């Protein structure tokens, strides 16, 4: 049986991907005059703002990518805490994990104080033993650094960790860390590939206590 469960944040623990898409779409328009729809941004789910902006603006001119991404994230932070919602079934599932005596961690490229604020908003912070944010890592996903750090802070070997992710980038990060990975459905991505995934699910209700015990 696994000893710890580590969650990704955006799209996995919370329903926030649409807010990131709106924020980057707005920042690109404000800084370049070019309209990129939130849906187009969503197709790049899992990438950093910088990676997304470079792809979306390729061959369209020379732009200050750093300012675009900074503006986008600042806008995201200004709206997210009020608008963000938990992914359906997430809170119940976290309580199940805790009832089994498993440790719980979170790894996300978001700022740590924002992550803590969201967990507190939903009365979930008390369940999390470790929160790893962007300040804690040098290399973002798909590099495994963040997940390896989370496991180390939890005091658990990577192979004894189960990760929940919703993008190929995050999946690759966790797999390269040597962890088991269950992927959740991401409505922005069409037929993503997750070779070697433990399971692919649409909803947390598919994960039972008995299933967790068997992993």
Protein Blocks (a to p, Z undefined) as FASTA:
>chain_A
ZZbdcddfehplpccklmmmmmmmmmmmmmnopacdfklmmmmgoiafklmmmmmmgoia
ccdfklmmmmmmmmmmmmmmmmpccdehklmmmmmmmmnopacddddfbdfklmmmmmmm
nopmmmpmbdcdfklpmbdcfbfklmmmmmmmnopafklpccddfbfklmmmmmmnopac
dddddfkbghiacehiabdcfbfklpcfklmmmZZ
